[in-house]
Amino acid sequence: MNAKTAELEITEPILHDELVERCKRGDSRAFAALYQKYAKAMYNTSLRIVNHTGDAEDVMQEAFTDAFRSLEEFSYKSTFGAWLKRIVINKSINQLRKRKMDLIDIDKTNIGHLPDEDGPDEHEMQMKVEDIKKAVTLLPNGYRTVLTLYLFEGYDQEEIAEILQVSHATVRTQYMRAKQKLLQHIKQGLS
């Protein structure tokens, strides 16, 4: 990494904080700049969860609207992008709840614990990124949501349980089943 790249990495959060401050003062160009900076990433985050382009667009727009209305509450404890992503994820999950996402709380069932299975060797599953993305879209809502939050958004299972308001055991089970189902779709050629 050269000195210029390092300088850009250090100053980028400062520039975003300056944009947020300008937004708080009502600067419409700053609103547009923040929107341009984060819209695509927030849309993709939502799309991975809701799996529907129209819903993802709605979630993204609502998230920006809420974020811009609540800028006074933004306290710089995280980056603006991380704060906005949390809003997008929460709104995406609420959108799924409206569609009655299929998450079954394992603690409230008689299923018991699933045995740890030695699944297929994941290292031999060298697939193209697009094939995996297509396979993820075929997963049921609950599986896709847990898998997306864990693998793509970087949340740990305890955080996912808190976000989804289910037990850690439920998240663990949904994640294991999602991985199995994903691998099954990939082996079957995405059918």
C-alpha positions in Angstrom: 0.0 0.0 0.0 1.5 3.3 -1.0 1.3 6.5 1.1 -1.5 8.0 -1.1 -3.7 4.9 -0.7 -3.1 4.9 3.1 -4.0 8.6 3.2 -7.3 8.0 1.3 -8.2 5.2 3.7 -7.7 7.4 6.7 -9.5 10.4 5.3 -12.5 8.5 3.9 -14.4 8.2 7.2 -13.7 11.9 7.9 -15.2 12.8 4.5 -18.3 10.7 5.3 -18.6 12.3 8.7 -18.4 15.7 7.0 -21.2 14.7 4.6 -23.3 13.6 7.6 -22.7 17.0 9.3 -23.7 18.8 6.1 -26.8 16.7 5.9 -27.7 17.6 9.5 -27.5 21.2 8.3 -29.9 20.5 5.4 -27.4 20.4 2.5 -29.3 18.6 -0.3 -26.0 17.9 -2.2 -24.7 16.0 0.9 -27.9 13.9 1.0 -27.4 13.0 -2.7 -23.7 12.2 -2.1 -24.4 9.9 0.8 -27.2 8.2 -1.2 -24.9 7.7 -4.2 -22.2 6.3 -2.0 -24.3 3.7 -0.2 -27.4 3.0 -2.4 -26.0 0.1 -4.4 -24.5 -1.7 -1.3 -27.6 -1.2 0.7 -29.8 -2.5 -2.1 -27.6 -5.6 -2.5 -27.7 -6.2 1.3 -31.5 -6.1 1.3 -31.8 -8.2 -1.9 -29.7 -11.0 -0.4 -32.2 -11.1 2.5 -35.6 -10.5 0.9 -34.8 -12.1 -2.5 -37.1 -9.8 -4.4 -36.0 -6.8 -6.4 -39.1 -4.7 -5.7 -39.0 -5.4 -2.0 -35.2 -4.7 -1.9 -35.8 -1.3 -3.6 -38.6 -0.4 -1.2 -36.5 -1.4 1.8 -33.5 0.6 0.6 -35.7 3.7 0.0 -37.4 3.4 3.4 -34.0 2.9 5.1 -32.6 6.0 3.6 -35.7 8.0 4.4 -35.6 6.8 8.1 -31.8 7.4 8.3 -32.0 10.9 6.9 -34.9 11.7 9.3 -33.0 10.3 12.2 -29.6 11.8 11.5 -29.6 13.7 14.8 -29.6 10.4 16.5 -26.5 9.2 14.7 -23.7 9.6 17.2 -20.6 8.4 15.3 -20.2 5.3 17.5 -19.9 3.5 14.2 -19.5 4.6 10.6 -22.6 6.0 8.8 -22.5 3.0 6.5 -22.6 0.5 9.4 -25.4 2.4 11.0 -27.4 2.5 7.7 -26.7 -1.2 7.0 -28.2 -2.1 10.4 -31.4 -0.1 9.4 -31.5 -1.9 6.0 -31.1 -5.3 7.7 -33.8 -4.6 10.2 -36.2 -3.4 7.6 -35.4 -6.4 5.3 -36.2 -8.8 8.2 -39.4 -6.9 8.9 -40.3 -7.2 5.2 -39.8 -11.0 5.5 -41.9 -11.1 8.6 -44.7 -9.4 6.6 -44.4 -12.4 4.3 -44.3 -14.8 7.3 -40.7 -15.9 7.1 -40.4 -19.6 8.0 -38.3 -19.7 11.1 -39.2 -22.3 13.6 -38.0 -21.8 17.1 -36.3 -25.1 18.0 -36.8 -24.4 21.7 -40.6 -24.5 21.2 -40.6 -27.8 19.3 -40.1 -31.5 20.0 -37.4 -31.8 17.3 -34.4 -31.9 19.7 -30.9 -31.4 18.6 -29.7 -32.3 15.2 -26.6 -34.5 15.1 -23.5 -32.9 13.8 -23.0 -34.4 10.4 -20.0 -34.6 8.3 -21.4 -33.0 5.2 -19.8 -33.0 1.8 -16.3 -31.7 1.6 -16.8 -28.0 1.1 -13.3 -27.5 -0.3 -14.1 -29.7 -3.3 -17.1 -27.4 -4.0 -15.2 -24.8 -6.0 -18.1 -23.1 -7.6 -18.4 -19.8 -9.5 -19.7 -17.0 -7.4 -22.8 -16.5 -9.7 -23.8 -20.2 -9.3 -23.7 -19.8 -5.5 -25.7 -16.6 -5.6 -28.3 -18.3 -7.7 -28.4 -21.3 -5.3 -28.9 -18.9 -2.4 -31.9 -17.3 -4.0 -33.6 -20.7 -4.2 -33.4 -21.2 -0.4 -36.5 -20.6 1.8 -36.7 -17.2 3.4 -35.6 -18.3 6.9 -32.6 -20.3 5.6 -31.5 -17.5 3.2 -31.8 -14.8 5.9 -29.7 -16.7 8.4 -27.1 -17.7 5.8 -26.9 -14.1 4.4 -26.5 -12.5 7.8 -23.8 -15.0 8.8 -21.8 -15.4 5.6 -22.3 -12.1 3.7 -23.0 -9.6 6.4 -20.6 -10.9 9.0 -22.9 -11.3 12.0 -22.3 -14.1 14.5 -25.0 -16.5 15.5 -25.8 -14.7 18.8 -26.2 -11.4 16.9 -28.5 -13.1 14.4 -30.6 -14.6 17.1 -31.0 -11.2 18.7 -31.9 -9.6 15.3 -34.4 -12.3 14.4 -35.7 -12.6 18.0 -35.2 -16.3 18.1 -33.0 -18.7 20.1 -29.3 -19.3 19.3 -30.2 -23.0 18.8 -32.7 -21.9 16.1 -30.2 -19.9 14.3 -27.6 -22.7 14.5 -30.1 -25.2 13.1 -31.3 -22.9 10.4 -27.7 -22.2 9.4 -26.8 -25.9 9.3 -30.0 -26.7 7.3 -29.4 -23.8 4.9 -25.8 -25.0 4.2 -27.1 -28.5 3.5 -29.9 -27.2 1.2 -27.5 -24.9 -0.5 -25.0 -27.7 -1.2 -28.0 -29.8 -2.4 -29.0 -27.2 -4.9 -25.5 -26.8 -6.1 -25.0 -30.6 -6.6 -28.4 -30.8 -8.4 -27.3 -28.1 -10.8 -29.4 -25.3 -9.3 -32.7 -27.0 -10.1 
